[in-house]
Amino acid sequence: MASSSSRGEMEKMGIDQLKALKEQADLEVNLLQDSLNNIRTATVRLDAAAAALNDLSLRPQGKKMLVPLTASLYVPGTLDEADKVLVDIGTGYFIEKTMDDGKDYCQRKINLLKSNFDQLFEVAAKKKSVADEAGMVLQAKVKQLSAATTS
């Protein structure tokens, strides 16, 4: 919840200012939620990649297998070098790494994403609190204004 000093500041604002503050806070919360969803999606993908690397490291060299070209298209292949992998580092660039380095890369990225997620979640919670507080103060002011006009 927003601190009492910020509530006091909100109570000094006019209705238009409160509406603008609430709209801005709501917009920021929505953007932060989108970012949280993107981080969650990236983490799931990296978890799948780490699991695939682990599975690949357990297979013997020369093993026949299906190689995914897309999410729904697989072609037959043979495992040639299980100790080397290509790691996508972004924007179409790949780096050849050892299996252990590839696993380490995935784990470091997962840890970074989880840390970013936690930080972003805290910011989103604070923004949501500000938006809720502004909404409550706005409702109170509108009730007060309508009560004053009907008297």
DSSP file (Angstrom, degrees, kcal/mol; ACC not computed):
  #  RESIDUE AA STRUCTURE BP1 BP2  ACC     N-H-->O    O-->H-N    N-H-->O    O-->H-N    TCO  KAPPA ALPHA  PHI   PSI    X-CA   Y-CA   Z-CA
    1    1 A M              0   0    0      0, 0.0   129,-0.1     0, 0.0   128,-0.1   0.000 360.0 360.0 360.0 150.4    0.0    0.0    0.0
    2    2 A A        -     0   0    0    127,-0.4   125,-0.0     1,-0.1     5,-0.0  -0.304 360.0 -98.2 -66.9 151.8    1.2    3.6   -0.6
    3    3 A S     >  -     0   0    0      1,-0.1     4,-1.8     4,-0.0     3,-0.2  -0.248  28.4-112.8 -70.4 161.6    2.7    5.4    2.3
    4    4 A S  H  > S+     0   0    0      1,-0.2     4,-2.3     2,-0.2     5,-0.1   0.815 116.6  58.1 -66.5 -28.8    0.6    7.8    4.3
    5    5 A S  H  > S+     0   0    0      2,-0.2     4,-1.9     1,-0.2    -1,-0.2   0.891 106.5  47.6 -67.9 -37.4    2.7   10.8    3.1
    6    6 A S  H  > S+     0   0    0     -3,-0.2     4,-2.2     2,-0.2    -2,-0.2   0.859 110.7  52.0 -71.1 -33.0    1.9    9.9   -0.6
    7    7 A R  H  X S+     0   0    0     -4,-1.8     4,-2.4     2,-0.2    -2,-0.2   0.916 108.4  51.4 -65.3 -41.5   -1.8    9.6    0.3
    8    8 A G  H  X S+     0   0    0     -4,-2.3     4,-0.8     1,-0.2    -2,-0.2   0.894 110.2  49.0 -60.7 -39.8   -1.6   13.0    1.9
    9    9 A E  H >X S+     0   0    0     -4,-1.9     3,-0.5     1,-0.2     4,-0.5   0.892 110.4  51.2 -66.4 -38.7   -0.1   14.4   -1.2
   10   10 A M  H >< S+     0   0    0     -4,-2.2     3,-1.2     1,-0.2    -2,-0.2   0.873 103.7  57.8 -66.1 -36.8   -2.8   12.8   -3.3
   11   11 A E  H 3< S+     0   0    0     -4,-2.4    -1,-0.2     1,-0.3    -2,-0.2   0.746 102.5  55.5 -67.5 -21.6   -5.5   14.3   -1.1
   12   12 A K  H << S+     0   0    0     -4,-0.8    -1,-0.3    -3,-0.5    -2,-0.2   0.639  93.4  93.5 -81.1 -15.6   -4.1   17.8   -2.0
   13   13 A M  S << S-     0   0    0     -3,-1.2     2,-0.1    -4,-0.5    -3,-0.0  -0.367  78.5-114.8 -78.7 156.7   -4.5   17.1   -5.7
   14   14 A G     >  -     0   0    0     -2,-0.1     4,-2.4     1,-0.1     5,-0.2  -0.342  32.5-101.4 -80.9 170.1   -7.5   18.0   -7.8
   15   15 A I  H  > S+     0   0    0      1,-0.2     4,-2.6     2,-0.2     5,-0.2   0.901 122.3  50.5 -61.4 -42.7   -9.8   15.5   -9.5
   16   16 A D  H  > S+     0   0    0      1,-0.2     4,-2.3     2,-0.2    -1,-0.2   0.901 110.8  49.1 -63.7 -40.3   -8.2   15.9  -12.9
   17   17 A Q  H  > S+     0   0    0      2,-0.2     4,-2.6     1,-0.2    -1,-0.2   0.907 111.6  49.4 -65.3 -40.7   -4.7   15.4  -11.4
   18   18 A L  H  X S+     0   0    0     -4,-2.4     4,-2.8     2,-0.2    -2,-0.2   0.907 110.1  50.7 -64.3 -41.8   -5.8   12.3   -9.6
   19   19 A K  H  X S+     0   0    0     -4,-2.6     4,-2.7     2,-0.2    -2,-0.2   0.931 112.3  47.1 -60.6 -44.7   -7.4   10.9  -12.8
   20   20 A A  H  X S+     0   0    0     -4,-2.3     4,-2.5     2,-0.2    -2,-0.2   0.910 112.6  49.5 -64.0 -42.2   -4.1   11.6  -14.7
   21   21 A L  H  X S+     0   0    0     -4,-2.6     4,-2.6     2,-0.2    -2,-0.2   0.926 112.9  46.9 -62.3 -45.1   -2.1   10.0  -11.9
   22   22 A K  H  X S+     0   0    0     -4,-2.8     4,-2.8     2,-0.2    -2,-0.2   0.924 112.9  48.6 -64.3 -44.5   -4.3    6.9  -11.8
   23   23 A E  H  X S+     0   0    0     -4,-2.7     4,-2.4    -5,-0.2    -1,-0.2   0.913 113.2  47.9 -61.7 -42.7   -4.3    6.5  -15.6
   24   24 A Q  H  X S+     0   0    0     -4,-2.5     4,-2.4     2,-0.2    -2,-0.2   0.924 113.4  47.0 -64.1 -45.0   -0.5    6.9  -15.7
   25   25 A A  H  X S+     0   0    0     -4,-2.6     4,-2.5     2,-0.2    -2,-0.2   0.908 112.3  50.2 -64.4 -41.9    0.0    4.4  -12.9
   26   26 A D  H  X S+     0   0    0     -4,-2.8     4,-2.3     2,-0.2    -1,-0.2   0.907 110.5  50.2 -62.0 -41.8   -2.4    1.9  -14.6
   27   27 A L  H  X S+     0   0    0     -4,-2.4     4,-2.2     2,-0.2    -2,-0.2   0.922 111.5  48.0 -62.3 -44.5   -0.5    2.3  -17.9
   28   28 A E  H  X S+     0   0    0     -4,-2.4     4,-2.6     1,-0.2    -2,-0.2   0.893 109.9  52.4 -64.4 -39.6    2.8    1.6  -16.1
   29   29 A V  H  X S+     0   0    0     -4,-2.5     4,-2.4     2,-0.2    -1,-0.2   0.922 109.6  49.5 -61.9 -43.5    1.4   -1.4  -14.3
   30   30 A N  H  X S+     0   0    0     -4,-2.3     4,-2.1     2,-0.2    -2,-0.2   0.904 111.8  48.1 -62.4 -41.8    0.1   -2.9  -17.7
   31   31 A L  H  X S+     0   0    0     -4,-2.2     4,-2.2     1,-0.2    -1,-0.2   0.906 112.1  49.1 -65.5 -40.6    3.6   -2.3  -19.3
   32   32 A L  H  X S+     0   0    0     -4,-2.6     4,-2.6     2,-0.2    -2,-0.2   0.883 108.9  53.0 -65.8 -37.7    5.3   -3.9  -16.3
   33   33 A Q  H  X S+     0   0    0     -4,-2.4     4,-2.3     2,-0.2    -1,-0.2   0.894 108.2  50.8 -63.6 -39.3    2.9   -6.9  -16.5
   34   34 A D  H  X S+     0   0    0     -4,-2.1     4,-2.3     2,-0.2    -2,-0.2   0.919 110.9  48.6 -62.6 -42.8    3.8   -7.3  -20.2
   35   35 A S  H  X S+     0   0    0     -4,-2.2     4,-2.5     2,-0.2    -2,-0.2   0.904 109.9  51.7 -63.9 -41.2    7.4   -7.3  -19.3
   36   36 A L  H  X S+     0   0    0     -4,-2.6     4,-2.4     1,-0.2    -1,-0.2   0.905 109.8  49.7 -61.8 -41.4    6.9   -9.8  -16.5
   37   37 A N  H  X S+     0   0    0     -4,-2.3     4,-2.4     2,-0.2    -1,-0.2   0.895 110.3  50.5 -63.7 -40.1    5.1  -12.1  -19.0
   38   38 A N  H  X S+     0   0    0     -4,-2.3     4,-2.4     2,-0.2    -2,-0.2   0.904 111.2  48.1 -64.8 -41.0    7.9  -11.7  -21.5
   39   39 A I  H  X S+     0   0    0     -4,-2.5     4,-2.5     2,-0.2    -2,-0.2   0.912 110.8  51.5 -65.0 -41.5   10.5  -12.7  -18.8
   40   40 A R  H  X S+     0   0    0     -4,-2.4     4,-2.1     2,-0.2    -2,-0.2   0.917 111.0  48.1 -60.6 -43.7    8.3  -15.6  -17.8
   41   41 A T  H  X S+     0   0    0     -4,-2.4     4,-2.2     1,-0.2    -2,-0.2   0.915 111.9  48.7 -63.5 -44.4    8.2  -16.8  -21.5
   42   42 A A  H  X S+     0   0    0     -4,-2.4     4,-2.4     1,-0.2    -1,-0.2   0.886 110.3  51.9 -64.2 -38.4   12.0  -16.4  -21.9
   43   43 A T  H  X S+     0   0    0     -4,-2.5     4,-2.5     2,-0.2    -1,-0.2   0.904 108.5  50.7 -64.9 -41.3   12.6  -18.3  -18.7
   44   44 A V  H  X S+     0   0    0     -4,-2.1     4,-2.2     2,-0.2    -2,-0.2   0.913 111.0  49.1 -62.1 -42.3   10.4  -21.2  -19.8
   45   45 A R  H  X S+     0   0    0     -4,-2.2     4,-2.3     1,-0.2    -2,-0.2   0.916 112.0  47.6 -64.4 -42.6   12.3  -21.4  -23.1
   46   46 A L  H  X S+     0   0    0     -4,-2.4     4,-2.7     2,-0.2    -1,-0.2   0.876 109.5  53.5 -67.5 -36.0   15.6  -21.4  -21.4
   47   47 A D  H  X S+     0   0    0     -4,-2.5     4,-2.3     2,-0.2    -1,-0.2   0.913 110.1  48.1 -61.2 -41.7   14.4  -24.1  -19.0
   48   48 A A  H  X S+     0   0    0     -4,-2.2     4,-2.3     2,-0.2    -2,-0.2   0.893 111.6  49.9 -65.4 -39.7   13.5  -26.2  -22.0
   49   49 A A  H  X S+     0   0    0     -4,-2.3     4,-2.5     2,-0.2    -2,-0.2   0.910 110.7  49.2 -65.4 -42.0   16.9  -25.5  -23.6
   50   50 A A  H  X S+     0   0    0     -4,-2.7     4,-2.3     1,-0.2    -2,-0.2   0.902 111.8  49.0 -64.2 -40.2   18.7  -26.5  -20.4
   51   51 A A  H  X S+     0   0    0     -4,-2.3     4,-2.5     2,-0.2    -1,-0.2   0.896 110.7  50.8 -65.2 -39.4   16.6  -29.7  -20.2
   52   52 A A  H  X S+     0   0    0     -4,-2.3     4,-2.8     2,-0.2    -2,-0.2   0.902 110.0  49.8 -65.2 -40.9   17.4  -30.4  -23.9
   53   53 A L  H  X S+     0   0    0     -4,-2.5     4,-2.3     2,-0.2    -2,-0.2   0.913 111.0  49.3 -63.2 -41.8   21.1  -30.0  -23.3
   54   54 A N  H  X S+     0   0    0     -4,-2.3     4,-0.8     2,-0.2    -2,-0.2   0.928 113.4  46.2 -62.5 -44.5   20.9  -32.3  -20.3
   55   55 A D  H >X S+     0   0    0     -4,-2.5     3,-0.6     1,-0.2     4,-0.6   0.899 112.4  51.2 -63.4 -41.5   19.1  -34.9  -22.4
   56   56 A L  H >< S+     0   0    0     -4,-2.8     3,-1.0     1,-0.2    -1,-0.2   0.871 104.3  56.9 -65.2 -37.1   21.5  -34.5  -25.2
   57   57 A S  H 3< S+     0   0    0     -4,-2.3    -1,-0.2     1,-0.2    -2,-0.2   0.744 104.0  54.5 -68.3 -21.2   24.5  -35.0  -23.0
   58   58 A L  H << S+     0   0    0     -4,-0.8    -1,-0.2    -3,-0.6    -2,-0.2   0.608  90.1  92.6 -86.7 -12.3   23.2  -38.3  -21.9
   59   59 A R  S << S-     0   0    0     -3,-1.0     2,-0.1    -4,-0.6     3,-0.1  -0.595  79.4-117.1 -85.2 142.3   22.8  -39.7  -25.4
   60   60 A P    >   -     0   0    0      0, 0.0     3,-1.5     0, 0.0    19,-0.2  -0.433  35.9 -94.7 -76.3 152.0   25.7  -41.7  -26.9
   61   61 A Q  T 3  S+     0   0    0      1,-0.2    19,-0.2    -2,-0.1     3,-0.1  -0.390 112.1  30.6 -64.0 141.5   27.6  -40.4  -30.0
   62   62 A G  T 3  S+     0   0    0     17,-3.4    -1,-0.2     1,-0.3     2,-0.2   0.421  84.7 148.2  88.1   0.0   26.2  -41.9  -33.3
   63   63 A K    <   -     0   0    0     -3,-1.5    16,-2.8    16,-0.2    -1,-0.3  -0.476  47.9-126.3 -70.6 133.6   22.7  -42.1  -31.8
   64   64 A K  E     +A   78   0A   0     14,-0.2     2,-0.3    -2,-0.2    14,-0.2  -0.615  44.4 153.9 -78.6 140.6   19.8  -41.7  -34.3
   65   65 A M  E     -A   77   0A   0     12,-2.9    12,-2.9    -2,-0.3     2,-0.5  -0.966  46.5 -97.7-157.7 168.4   17.3  -39.0  -33.3
   66   66 A L  E     -A   76   0A   0     -2,-0.3     8,-0.0    10,-0.2    12,-0.0  -0.850  33.7-151.3 -96.6 132.2   14.8  -36.5  -34.5
   67   67 A V  E     -A   75   0A   0      8,-3.6     8,-2.3    -2,-0.5     2,-0.4  -0.901  14.6-128.7-106.5 124.2   16.1  -33.0  -34.8
   68   68 A P  E     +A   74   0A   0      0, 0.0     6,-0.3     0, 0.0     3,-0.1  -0.568  29.1 172.6 -75.5 126.3   13.6  -30.1  -34.4
   69   69 A L  S    S-     0   0    0      4,-3.4     2,-0.2    -2,-0.4     5,-0.2   0.775  77.2  -4.9 -94.6 -37.3   13.6  -27.6  -37.2
   70   70 A T  S    S-     0   0    0      3,-1.6    -1,-0.3     0, 0.0     3,-0.2  -0.749  93.4 -81.0-136.9-173.7   10.5  -25.8  -35.9
   71   71 A A  S    S+     0   0    0     -2,-0.2     3,-0.1     1,-0.2     0, 0.0   0.761 130.7  22.7 -65.6 -23.6    8.1  -26.4  -33.1
   72   72 A S  S    S+     0   0    0      1,-0.1     2,-0.5    -4,-0.0    -1,-0.2   0.328 108.9  80.7-126.5   7.4    6.2  -29.0  -35.2
   73   73 A L        +     0   0    0     -3,-0.2    -4,-3.4     2,-0.0    -3,-1.6  -0.963  50.8 173.7-123.9 119.7    8.7  -30.1  -37.9
   74   74 A Y  E     -A   68   0A   0     -2,-0.5    -8,-0.0    -6,-0.3    -3,-0.0  -0.923  11.0-163.9-122.9 146.8   11.4  -32.7  -37.1
   75   75 A V  E     -A   67   0A   0     -8,-2.3    -8,-3.6    -2,-0.3     2,-0.1  -0.946  31.5-100.9-126.2 150.9   13.9  -34.4  -39.4
   76   76 A P  E     +A   66   0A   0      0, 0.0     2,-0.3     0, 0.0   -10,-0.2  -0.434  51.7 159.8 -69.6 144.7   15.9  -37.6  -38.8
   77   77 A G  E     -A   65   0A   0    -12,-2.9   -12,-2.9    -2,-0.1     2,-0.4  -0.941  35.5-121.3-153.8 173.5   19.5  -37.0  -37.8
   78   78 A T  E     -A   64   0A   0     -2,-0.3     2,-0.6   -14,-0.2   -14,-0.2  -0.987  30.2-116.6-125.7 134.5   22.5  -38.6  -36.1
   79   79 A L        +     0   0    0    -16,-2.8   -17,-3.4    -2,-0.4   -16,-0.2  -0.581  39.4 170.3 -72.0 115.5   24.3  -37.3  -33.0
   80   80 A D        +     0   0    0     -2,-0.6     2,-0.6     1,-0.3    -1,-0.2   0.931  67.2  11.3 -92.9 -63.5   27.8  -36.4  -34.2
   81   81 A E    >   +     0   0    0      3,-0.1     3,-0.8     1,-0.1    -1,-0.3  -0.914  57.3 177.6-123.6 104.4   29.5  -34.5  -31.4
   82   82 A A  T 3  S+     0   0    0     -2,-0.6    -1,-0.1     1,-0.2   -23,-0.1   0.566  78.4  64.7 -81.6  -8.0   27.6  -34.5  -28.1
   83   83 A D  T 3  S+     0   0    0     15,-0.1    16,-1.7    16,-0.1     2,-0.4   0.517  97.9  59.4 -94.0  -3.7   30.3  -32.5  -26.4
   84   84 A K  E <   +B   98   0B   0     -3,-0.8     2,-0.3    14,-0.3    14,-0.2  -0.979  61.2 176.1-127.0 139.3   29.8  -29.3  -28.5
   85   85 A V  E     -B   97   0B   0     12,-3.0    12,-3.0    -2,-0.4     2,-0.5  -0.941  29.4-122.5-135.2 157.2   26.7  -27.2  -28.9
   86   86 A L  E     -B   96   0B   0     -2,-0.3     2,-0.5    10,-0.2    10,-0.2  -0.897  26.7-157.1 -99.5 129.2   25.7  -24.0  -30.7
   87   87 A V  E     -B   95   0B   0      8,-2.9     8,-2.1    -2,-0.5     2,-0.7  -0.926  12.8-135.6-111.0 125.4   24.3  -21.3  -28.3
   88   88 A D  E     -B   94   0B   0     -2,-0.5     6,-0.2     6,-0.2     3,-0.1  -0.698  22.3-180.0 -78.4 112.6   22.1  -18.6  -29.7
   89   89 A I  E     -     0   0B   0      4,-2.5    -1,-0.1    -2,-0.7     5,-0.1   0.349  54.0 -83.1 -98.0   6.2   23.3  -15.4  -28.1
   90   90 A G  E >  S+B   93   0B   0      3,-0.7     3,-2.1     0, 0.0    -1,-0.3  -0.159 102.4  48.1 113.0 156.3   20.8  -13.2  -29.8
   91   91 A T  T 3  S-     0   0    0      1,-0.3     3,-0.1    -3,-0.1    -3,-0.0   0.765 129.0 -55.6  47.5  35.9   20.1  -11.4  -33.1
   92   92 A G  T 3  S+     0   0    0      1,-0.3     2,-0.4     0, 0.0    -1,-0.3   0.580 102.8 131.9  83.0   9.4   21.0  -14.5  -35.1
   93   93 A Y  E <   -B   90   0B   0     -3,-2.1    -4,-2.5     2,-0.0    -3,-0.7  -0.814  33.8-170.2 -99.1 135.9   24.5  -15.0  -33.6
   94   94 A F  E     -B   88   0B   0     -2,-0.4     2,-0.4    -6,-0.2    -6,-0.2  -0.940   6.9-160.7-124.1 145.6   25.6  -18.4  -32.4
   95   95 A I  E     -B   87   0B   0     -8,-2.1    -8,-2.9    -2,-0.4     2,-0.5  -0.987  20.5-127.3-125.4 135.5   28.7  -19.4  -30.5
   96   96 A E  E     +B   86   0B   0     -2,-0.4     2,-0.3   -10,-0.2   -10,-0.2  -0.701  39.6 169.1 -81.2 128.7   30.1  -22.9  -30.3
   97   97 A K  E     -B   85   0B   0    -12,-3.0   -12,-3.0    -2,-0.5     2,-0.1  -0.897  38.1 -99.1-133.4 162.2   30.5  -24.0  -26.7
   98   98 A T  E  >  -B   84   0B   0     -2,-0.3     4,-2.5   -14,-0.2   -14,-0.3  -0.379  43.7-105.3 -72.4 164.3   31.2  -27.2  -24.8
   99   99 A M  H  > S+     0   0    0    -16,-1.7     4,-2.5     1,-0.2     5,-0.2   0.923 122.3  48.6 -58.2 -45.8   28.2  -29.0  -23.3
  100  100 A D  H  > S+     0   0    0      1,-0.2     4,-2.4     2,-0.2    -1,-0.2   0.898 111.8  48.8 -63.7 -40.4   29.2  -27.8  -19.8
  101  101 A D  H  > S+     0   0    0      2,-0.2     4,-2.6     1,-0.2    -1,-0.2   0.873 110.5  52.0 -66.5 -35.9   29.6  -24.2  -21.0
  102  102 A G  H  X S+     0   0    0     -4,-2.5     4,-2.2     2,-0.2    -2,-0.2   0.918 111.0  46.5 -65.2 -43.6   26.3  -24.4  -22.7
  103  103 A K  H  X S+     0   0    0     -4,-2.5     4,-2.4     2,-0.2    -2,-0.2   0.914 113.1  49.9 -63.0 -42.4   24.5  -25.7  -19.6
  104  104 A D  H  X S+     0   0    0     -4,-2.4     4,-2.7     2,-0.2    -2,-0.2   0.906 108.7  52.5 -62.8 -42.2   26.3  -23.0  -17.5
  105  105 A Y  H  X S+     0   0    0     -4,-2.6     4,-2.3     1,-0.2    -1,-0.2   0.930 110.7  47.4 -59.1 -46.9   25.2  -20.3  -20.0
  106  106 A C  H  X S+     0   0    0     -4,-2.2     4,-2.6     1,-0.2    -2,-0.2   0.921 112.6  48.9 -61.3 -44.3   21.6  -21.4  -19.8
  107  107 A Q  H  X S+     0   0    0     -4,-2.4     4,-2.5     2,-0.2    -2,-0.2   0.904 110.7  49.8 -65.6 -40.7   21.7  -21.5  -16.0
  108  108 A R  H  X S+     0   0    0     -4,-2.7     4,-2.3     2,-0.2    -1,-0.2   0.912 112.4  48.1 -63.3 -41.3   23.3  -18.0  -15.7
  109  109 A K  H  X S+     0   0    0     -4,-2.3     4,-2.6    -5,-0.2    -2,-0.2   0.908 111.2  50.3 -64.8 -41.9   20.6  -16.6  -18.1
  110  110 A I  H  X S+     0   0    0     -4,-2.6     4,-2.5     2,-0.2    -2,-0.2   0.925 111.3  48.6 -61.5 -45.0   17.8  -18.3  -16.1
  111  111 A N  H  X S+     0   0    0     -4,-2.5     4,-2.1     1,-0.2    -2,-0.2   0.898 111.9  49.5 -62.6 -40.5   19.2  -16.8  -12.8
  112  112 A L  H  X S+     0   0    0     -4,-2.3     4,-2.6     2,-0.2    -2,-0.2   0.922 111.8  48.2 -63.9 -44.1   19.5  -13.3  -14.4
  113  113 A L  H  X S+     0   0    0     -4,-2.6     4,-2.6     1,-0.2    -2,-0.2   0.897 111.1  50.1 -64.3 -40.5   15.9  -13.5  -15.7
  114  114 A K  H  X S+     0   0    0     -4,-2.5     4,-2.3     2,-0.2    -1,-0.2   0.895 111.4  49.0 -65.3 -38.9   14.6  -14.7  -12.3
  115  115 A S  H  X S+     0   0    0     -4,-2.1     4,-2.2     2,-0.2    -2,-0.2   0.929 113.0  46.9 -64.3 -45.6   16.4  -11.8  -10.6
  116  116 A N  H  X S+     0   0    0     -4,-2.6     4,-2.7     1,-0.2     5,-0.2   0.889 110.7  53.6 -62.2 -39.4   15.0   -9.3  -13.1
  117  117 A F  H  X S+     0   0    0     -4,-2.6     4,-2.5     2,-0.2    -2,-0.2   0.931 108.6  48.5 -60.9 -46.6   11.5  -10.8  -12.6
  118  118 A D  H  X S+     0   0    0     -4,-2.3     4,-1.8     2,-0.2    -2,-0.2   0.914 113.8  46.4 -61.8 -43.8   11.7  -10.4   -8.9
  119  119 A Q  H  X S+     0   0    0     -4,-2.2     4,-1.9     1,-0.2    -1,-0.2   0.925 114.3  47.1 -64.2 -45.0   12.8   -6.8   -9.1
  120  120 A L  H  X S+     0   0    0     -4,-2.7     4,-2.7     1,-0.2    -2,-0.2   0.859 107.9  56.6 -65.8 -35.9   10.2   -6.0  -11.7
  121  121 A F  H  X S+     0   0    0     -4,-2.5     4,-2.3    -5,-0.2    -1,-0.2   0.903 106.5  49.9 -62.5 -41.6    7.5   -7.7   -9.7
  122  122 A E  H  X S+     0   0    0     -4,-1.8     4,-2.1     2,-0.2    -2,-0.2   0.919 111.7  47.8 -62.6 -44.2    8.3   -5.4   -6.7
  123  123 A V  H  X S+     0   0    0     -4,-1.9     4,-2.5     1,-0.2    -2,-0.2   0.915 111.8  50.4 -63.0 -43.2    8.1   -2.3   -8.9
  124  124 A A  H  X S+     0   0    0     -4,-2.7     4,-2.5     1,-0.2    -1,-0.2   0.889 109.0  51.8 -63.3 -39.3    4.8   -3.5  -10.4
  125  125 A A  H  X S+     0   0    0     -4,-2.3     4,-2.1     2,-0.2    -1,-0.2   0.902 110.7  48.0 -64.3 -40.6    3.4   -4.1   -6.9
  126  126 A K  H  X S+     0   0    0     -4,-2.1     4,-2.2     2,-0.2    -2,-0.2   0.919 112.7  48.1 -66.2 -42.9    4.4   -0.5   -5.8
  127  127 A K  H  X S+     0   0    0     -4,-2.5     4,-2.6     1,-0.2    -2,-0.2   0.899 110.7  51.5 -64.2 -39.9    2.9    1.0   -9.0
  128  128 A K  H  X S+     0   0    0     -4,-2.5     4,-2.6     1,-0.2    -1,-0.2   0.894 108.8  51.8 -62.9 -39.5   -0.3   -1.0   -8.5
  129  129 A S  H  X S+     0   0    0     -4,-2.1     4,-2.6     2,-0.2  -127,-0.4   0.908 109.8  48.5 -63.4 -42.7   -0.5    0.2   -4.9
  130  130 A V  H  X S+     0   0    0     -4,-2.2     4,-2.7     2,-0.2    -2,-0.2   0.923 112.3  49.2 -63.0 -43.9   -0.2    3.8   -6.1
  131  131 A A  H  X S+     0   0    0     -4,-2.6     4,-2.1     2,-0.2    -2,-0.2   0.917 113.0  46.6 -62.4 -43.4   -2.9    3.3   -8.7
  132  132 A D  H  X S+     0   0    0     -4,-2.6     4,-2.3     2,-0.2    -2,-0.2   0.918 113.1  49.1 -64.4 -43.5   -5.2    1.7   -6.1
  133  133 A E  H  X S+     0   0    0     -4,-2.6     4,-2.5     1,-0.2     5,-0.2   0.917 111.1  49.6 -62.8 -44.0   -4.5    4.5   -3.6
  134  134 A A  H  X S+     0   0    0     -4,-2.7     4,-2.5     1,-0.2    -1,-0.2   0.883 110.2  52.1 -63.3 -37.5   -5.2    7.2   -6.3
  135  135 A G  H  X S+     0   0    0     -4,-2.1     4,-2.5    -5,-0.2    -2,-0.2   0.905 110.2  47.4 -64.7 -41.9   -8.4    5.4   -7.2
  136  136 A M  H  X S+     0   0    0     -4,-2.3     4,-2.3     2,-0.2    -2,-0.2   0.922 114.0  46.3 -66.8 -43.1   -9.6    5.4   -3.6
  137  137 A V  H  X S+     0   0    0     -4,-2.5     4,-2.4     2,-0.2    -2,-0.2   0.908 112.7  51.6 -64.7 -40.6   -8.7    9.1   -3.1
  138  138 A L  H  X S+     0   0    0     -4,-2.5     4,-2.5    -5,-0.2    -2,-0.2   0.924 109.9  48.4 -62.2 -45.2  -10.4    9.9   -6.4
  139  139 A Q  H  X S+     0   0    0     -4,-2.5     4,-2.5     1,-0.2     5,-0.2   0.909 111.4  50.4 -61.4 -41.8  -13.6    8.1   -5.4
  140  140 A A  H  X S+     0   0    0     -4,-2.3     4,-2.5     1,-0.2    -1,-0.2   0.910 111.7  47.7 -63.6 -41.6  -13.6    9.8   -2.0
  141  141 A K  H  X S+     0   0    0     -4,-2.4     4,-2.7     2,-0.2    -2,-0.2   0.903 111.6  49.7 -66.3 -40.7  -13.2   13.2   -3.7
  142  142 A V  H  X S+     0   0    0     -4,-2.5     4,-2.6     2,-0.2    -2,-0.2   0.913 112.6  47.4 -65.6 -41.6  -16.0   12.5   -6.2
  143  143 A K  H  X S+     0   0    0     -4,-2.5     4,-2.5     2,-0.2    -2,-0.2   0.921 113.3  48.9 -62.2 -43.6  -18.4   11.4   -3.4
  144  144 A Q  H  X S+     0   0    0     -4,-2.5     4,-1.9    -5,-0.2    -2,-0.2   0.905 112.7  47.7 -63.1 -41.5  -17.5   14.5   -1.4
  145  145 A L  H  X S+     0   0    0     -4,-2.7     4,-1.8     2,-0.2    -2,-0.2   0.907 113.1  47.3 -67.4 -42.5  -18.0   16.7   -4.4
  146  146 A S  H  X S+     0   0    0     -4,-2.6     4,-1.6     1,-0.2    -2,-0.2   0.862 111.6  51.3 -69.0 -34.1  -21.4   15.1   -5.3
  147  147 A A  H  X S+     0   0    0     -4,-2.5     4,-0.9    -5,-0.2    -1,-0.2   0.876 110.3  49.8 -67.3 -36.9  -22.5   15.3   -1.6
  148  148 A A  H  < S+     0   0    0     -4,-1.9    -2,-0.2    -5,-0.2    -1,-0.2   0.845 111.5  48.2 -71.4 -33.3  -21.6   19.0   -1.6
  149  149 A T  H  < S+     0   0    0     -4,-1.8    -1,-0.2     1,-0.2    -2,-0.2   0.792 110.9  50.0 -78.6 -27.5  -23.5   19.7   -4.8
  150  150 A T  H  <        0   0    0     -4,-1.6    -1,-0.2     1,-0.2    -2,-0.2   0.664 360.0 360.0 -84.4 -15.0  -26.7   17.9   -3.7
  151  151 A S     <        0   0    0     -4,-0.9    -1,-0.2    -5,-0.1    -2,-0.1   0.493 360.0 360.0 -77.8 360.0  -26.8   19.7   -0.3
